[in-house]
Structure formats: structure tokens, C-alpha cells
């Protein structure tokens, strides 16, 4: 439990009907009592109740009419005493109320500090805490569902079960160090190998979800490249469903790049329209071509649009997907025709992107790794489990290194869940949260 009481606005600042201010910490109810003139003080009220109250400043002047909601430790979001104030929104009222809270002894909350306290007080594991930020930042319903699953504890429970099994085997291995190999059950090595293989397989299944989790969280970068007048801007507008880019028969219309986002099966796709790839004496267009090549080299998928019958541009990034365009002129069924068949062209491009991005709507059970920290930690655990299996195969001379590798696997899993942590790890995670969450 923390000694300081914190407070912050939990809703976005600015115009709005209601602003929510959250107070958490040991002096929450003393501050709430001093903030009102209720006959029955907030500190005398039951958890899970609410009351309408006038909030007062130091001179007894009414700051605002508010709704006060009461929560008691440990059954609150932070695990501490919490009071929420629902006041009128806007630029003035919330600020005046917060200033009064500072005067009564609360201090401004740091970014993510409410969720950090929830983690430190055992209300959330670290995967759930990270899911709070992911849910707030979700850019599609599918991404929100994934974050909700992690916030429910689905990922934490799966990692926690693996952590418990690794700890159990580690303890058994430490115990083995007091025995000779001849005293072990005949099936010991086979049983241990099967157990380690099963653990590694469980971890591998979770590692396989990282690709989907990253795309949902970060989005996919898709670049439209190709020679001038290949139909890049026309396709860009078609995928977005709006006339965002200028389309003209004159070559070199697009000199810089344009970026917009659309959703593909719930995955945010950051689509980039680029300058046509060609040699040119125009300095501005030449810069645009250089940017186009650079963007194509960093994309998750580059679609190289080429009019049917024309040669491919030089120096395309490896793995670029060729798309034949202007099929209405050549009547080639393999070439798209945005003008003659916009619906068919759009569906064909979306299917190409689904394949290139390995999108599998509905294939995941909702439990997936959401960030690079989780992927790196679980990869470390898998490596340690496989190293332990190799050590066990050496017989009794391998028990000591096997025990060390199992400790490494347990430590990696423990860090994922927050069973073990360093302050700089927590600072890095919670610094990306908004204030008030």
C-alpha cells in the first residue's frame, strides 16, 4: 500500500457533459470528508454506494454539484480506498476541484499510476496491466476484443499455468541433485523429456500468436509502389472509399507520399500511396521516388502495381507482390480493373493482402501476445526449456545445468507476469499510459 494519496482526471480534458476525477490512497476518505459538507460523511458510507454532494473550496464556496462514488480497499481498481467524483466537464470546474484536492493533501497522479498501484497491490498481473493501455489504444473492434481477453486474465492464466509447471519441475530437479542416477525411476528421463516437450509446445503456440497480436496493436504498413500512371492513386482511393489522392492521366502527379488507414478484417492497415518509380530530371519528383523506395523497403507488404504488359520497375524490395492493372484495356482476367470492376478489384486486392499479411480471422481463440516484451520473454523461456531438455539427456552430469536452465525459464515467465520485476521495467511499461488510468 502506498503512503501518498493521488488524484487525477480520468476522462479527457476539454468540453464535455461530465468529467471523472479519481482519488486513491490512504487519505482518500479524509480528503473526501473535507471536500463536502454532508451530514453523513463519505467516510461513514458503505462501499459500492454513491451520493449527490456539493463540493466546497477552502472558504466554503461551492465548486460544483457532483456525484461521489465510494470504493473500499481492497475491493477497488487500485486495491486502495478510492473515491470517484463525477463533476461537470469543461476547462474550469475540473481544474478548480483538482486544485482543491491538492490543497487537501493529494498529489497529481503520474501516467498510469492508478493501474501501477493495481498491479503492485495484486489486483492485476502485468499482462492485464498492459492490456488496459491496449484497450484504450485499440483502433478496431477486433483489437478491443483481444485487449479485453488479456484484461480478463486469459493470457495471464495460460502463462501462469506454464510458470507453475516449470517451477514444479525445477523444484524436482533441485531435489534430484541429492540422488545417484541409479536411484531414479526407470522412466524418469522419458517422463522429463515428455514434460519439457509439452511445456515448450504450449509456449510455442503462444509465440505463434505474436504476428496477429502485433498487427492488431500496431497495424500493418502497406505501400503502393510502381511506375507512373500504374493506377496507384486510383487504387488508394478505392481501398479508402474516398477521393483522398489526386488522380490524373499526366505522369508524375504524385510526387510525395500520402498515408491513410483503413480496416481489413479488424486489422488497421496504414496504406501509403507513393510517387511513380522512374528516372527523372525533376529534383522534387526525384526526392519523391527516393522516399517511395525507402517506404517500400520498410513496409509489411509492398504492392507493386504494373500496367498489364509493361515491365517491372528496377530495384523493387524483395517479396514485393506484383499486381497487374488496367485489365479493362487488355481484357486479361488476371489484371485488376478499378474503373470497369471496382468491387472485384477491391476484393482481389484485399485477398492479396490477407494472404501476404497471414490474416486468419477467427483462427485465434483470443489469447495472444500483444507486445515485443511478451514475445521476447516467452522466447527466452522456450530457449531455456529446450536447453534443460538437452542437459537432461546427458544423464546425471546434466542435472546441475538443467536445474539452472529451468530457473532461467521460470524467471523469464515470472517477469512476464510481474511475479518478479525491476523498477525500470515498470517505469517503461506505465509511462505510456495516460494520466488518470
N, C-alpha and C positions, 0 to 999 in steps of 0.2 A: 504494500500500500504506500502511496506517495504522501509526503508531508504537505505539499503545496496544493492549493485548490486552483483549478484552471477554469477559464471561461472563454467562449468564442462564439461567433456567429456560425451556425451550422447550415445556413442557407445562403445562396449567392447574394452579395451586396447589390443594392440598387432598388429601383421601383418594384413594388410587389405588394400584394394584399397582406401577407403575413411573413414575418421574419422569425426564425427559431434561434434562440440563444441557449447554449448548453453550458451548465456548470457541473463540475465534477471534482471531488476531493473531500478531505476530512472536514473542512469548514463550510461545506455546501449549505447545510441547513441553518447554520448561524448567519450566513450571508443572506439566505432567503428570508429569515425572520426579520433581519434589519431592513430588508428591501420593501417590506409591506407593513400595513397597519391592521392586519387581520386579527380579530379577537382570538380565533383559534389558529395558532401559528403554524407555518409549514412544518416545523419540527415535530408538531403534535399530530400530524396527519399520517394516514396509512399509505404504504407503498401501493402503487397502481391506481391512485386516485388523482383527481385534478380539482382545481378551484379557480374561479374568476377573482382577480385581485387588482387593486391599484398599486402600481409600483411608485415608490416615493424617492425623492432625492434627499440630500442631507438636511435641507431646510423644511422638509415635509411637503414640498410641492409635488403634484402628481406628474410623473414622467409619462405614463401610459396605462391604459387598461390592458391587462394581459391574462392569458390562461397559463396557469402553473401546473406542470405535471411532475409527480413525485415518484422517485425510484430509490430503493434502498440497497446498500451493499449486502451480499454480493450479487443480488439478482438485478443487475443493471448492465448496460452495454459495456461500461468500463470495469465493472466489478466493484465500484465505489459508490458512495452516495451521489446521486445525480438529480438535479432539478432542471427541467426544460421550461423556458419562458417563450410563449408564443405572443409576440408583440406585433404592432403594425409595422409594415415594411417601409422602405424609403431610405433616404440618406441621413435623416436626423434622429428619429426615435431609437433605432437600434444602437447608434453611436452613444446617445445620452445614457441609455441603460447600461451599456458596456463600461462607460466611464464611471458610473455609479458602482458597478461591480469591482472595478479596480480600486476605488476608494474604500470599499468594504473589505479588501484583503485578497481578492482573487488576482491572478495574473493572466495575461494573454496566453492562450494555448499555442504551442508550436505546431507546424504542419504535421498532421497525422497523430498528434499526441493522445487524442481520445482512444484511437484504435491501438496505439502502442501500449497504453495502460491496460486495455482489454487483453492484449497478448500477455503482458507481464503479470497480470492478475489471474491468468489461466482461463479467461473466457473464450479465447480463440487460440488455435495454433498458428504457426507462421504462414502456412499455406492459406488459411482462412483470412488472416490479416491482409495478405497480398490480394486476395480476391475482392476485398472491399474496394480497393483502388481500381481494380479491373472492372468491377461492376459499374462504378461511377464513370469510367472512361469508355465503356462499351459503345461501339459505333453501329451495332446491329442487334436485332433480337437474338440471333444465334450466339453472338458473343456474350450477351447478357445472360443467356441460359447457361453457358459454360461457366461464367463467373459465379452464378447462383449455385451451381453444383459444388464448386470449390468452397463457397461460403457456407454451405450446409455441412461441409466436412467430408464430402465424398472422397476427395483426393487425400486429405489428411488421414482418413480411416484406412485407406489402402496402403499408404506409406507407413502408417503406424503399425499395421499388422506385419508388414515386412520387417520393420525395425524390431518388433518384439521377437520374431523368429530368428533374426540374426543375433540378437542379444542372447537368446536361449542357447543357440549353437556355440556362440563364443564362450559362454559360461561352461558348457560341457567340455569344450576343447581345453580350457584352462584346467579343468578337473583331470583331464587325461594326462596332463604332464606329470602326475604322480604315479602313473601306471606304466608297466612294460607293455610292449605291443602284444606279447603272447597272452596277456591277461584280458585283452579286449574281446568282445563278442565276434564270432567269425564273420558276421555280416556287416561289421562296423564300417569298413571303407566303402562298401557298396551303398549302404544306407546314407552315409555322409555325402557321397558323390551325388546321389539322387536328390538329397535335400538341397544342396548347393545349386544343382542344376535347376531345380524348381524355383528357388529364390531368384536366380538370375533371369529365368524366363519371365517371371512376374514383373521384374524390373524392366526387362526389355519391352514388354507390352506397353508399359507406361512411357518408356522412352519413345516408342513409335508414335505417340500422340503429340509429340513436340511440334511437328510440322504443322498440324492442324491448329494447335493452340497458338503458335506464333502468328499464323495468318489471321486468326480471329482477333488477336490482340493488336498486332501491328499493321495488318493489312498486307496486300500484295502489290508489288510495283510492276506495272505492265507498260512497256514502251512500244509505241507505234513508230517503226522506222521504215526506210525505203527511199527510192528515188523521188524526185519532184513529180507531182501530178499522178501519184500512185493511188490516191484516194484515202490518204491517212486522215486528213481533217474531216472528210465526209463520214468515215467510219467512226471517228472520235465523237462527232455529233450524234450519230446513230446510237452508239452504246450509251451515251449520256441521256439521250432522249430530249436534247435541246440543241439549238444552234449556238454553240459556245465558240467554235472556231470559224474563222472566215474561210469560205470555200470559193475558189476562183480558178478558171482554166489556166490562168497565167502561172507558169512555173516559178517557184520561189516565193509564193505568197506567205508561207510560214517561215519566219526567219529565227524566231526564238522558240522556246517550248511552252506549251500550255499544260496545266495539270488540273484534273478534277477527279472526284471519287464517285463510283457507283457500286452497288452491292451485287455480288454474284453468289447466289446460294448462301447468303448471310455473311459472306466474307467481303470486307471493304477492299475494293480494287482501286488503287491510285493510278489512273490512266494518264499517260503522257503523250501528247502529240508533238512531234519534233520536225525540225527543218529537213527538207529533202536532201538525201545524200548525193552529192555531186561535186566535181571540181568547179570552182567559180572564182572569178577575179574580184567579186564584190566582197569587201572586207567584213561587212556586217553579216552577210549570208555565210561567209566562211566561218565566222565565230559560231553561228547557229549550227552549222554542220559538225563542228568540233564538240559542241555541247551534246548534240544528238548522239554521237558515237560514245561519249562519256556516259550518258544516261543509259544507253543500251547495254553497256558493259556492266552496269551495277543493278540491272533490273532482275526481278524474279523470272520474268518472261519477256522476251522481245519478239514482237510480231513484225516480220519483215514483209511489207506489202509491195508486191511487184505486179505491174500490169501483165496480163496473160500474154506470153510470147516474148517479153523483154528479159534480158539477162539480169542476174542477181548483182547488186552493188558489191563493190570490193570491201574487204576488211569488216565483215559483219561479226558480231560476237559469237563465240562457239555456242551452239544449242539454239540459235535463233530459229523461230518457226516461220517457214515461208507461207505466205498467204497470197494466192493469185487473185487479182482484182479485175474489174471491168469485164466480167463474164458476159454482160449484155452485148458487148461488141464482138466477141469471138464465139459465143454460144458454147463455151466449154463448161460442162456441168461441174467440173472441179474448181472453177473460179467463182468467187462471190460477185454478186451484182447488187450493190447498195441501192441503186436507183430503180432497177426493174423488180427486185425482190428484197425489199429492206427487212422484212420479217425473217425470211430464210437466211439472209446474210448475217443478221444479228445472232440467230440461233447457232449458225455454224461457227461463228467466232467464239461464242460463249462455250460451246462444246470443246473447241480447241483449248480454251483457257482452263476448263475443268480438267482436261487431260494433262496439260502442261503443269498445272498447279497441284495435281493429285488431290482434287477436292472430292470428298466422299460423304456427301450429305447423308446423315442417318447412320453412317458406319460406326461412329463413336458412341459409347454409352454415356457420354457427357463428362467422364473423368479424364482430364488431360493436363499435361504440364503447360503452364502458362507463361513462363519466362526463362531466360537463359540461366538464372541462378538454379532453378529447379532442375533443368536439363543437365547442367554441369555437375551438380551434387549427386544426382542419380547415376550419371555415367561413372563418377568416381566410385560409387558403391558397387556397381556391376563389375568394374575392373578389379576391385578388392575381393569380391566373391569368387571371381574366376582365378585370381592368384591364390586364394585359400584352397580351392579345389586342386590346383596344381601342386601345392605344398603337401596336401594330404596324400596325394598319390605317391609321395616319396617315402611313406611309412613313418615310423616314429621320429626320424630325424627331421621330418617336416612339420611336426606338431607345433613347435615354437613359432616358426614363421607363419603357419596357418592361423594361430591364435592372434598374431599381430595383424594379419590381413582382415580377419573378422572384426577386430577392434576398429580398423580403418573404415570398414563398411558401415559399422554401427555409428561411428562418429559422423560420417557423411550423411546418413539418414537422419540422425539426430539434429544436425544443422538444418536440414530441410524443414523439419517440423518445429524447430525452435527449442528442442529439448536441451541443446547446447548452443550458445551463441556468444558473439562478441559485440561490444557496444557499437563499433564502427559498422558492423553488418546491419544492426537495427537502424542506425542513423541513415545508412544508404537506402534502406527499404522505405522508411516512413517519410523521408524528405520529399518524396514525390507525391505525397498525399496533399490534399487541400487542407487549409486551416479549418478547424471545426469538425473534422472527421477523424 
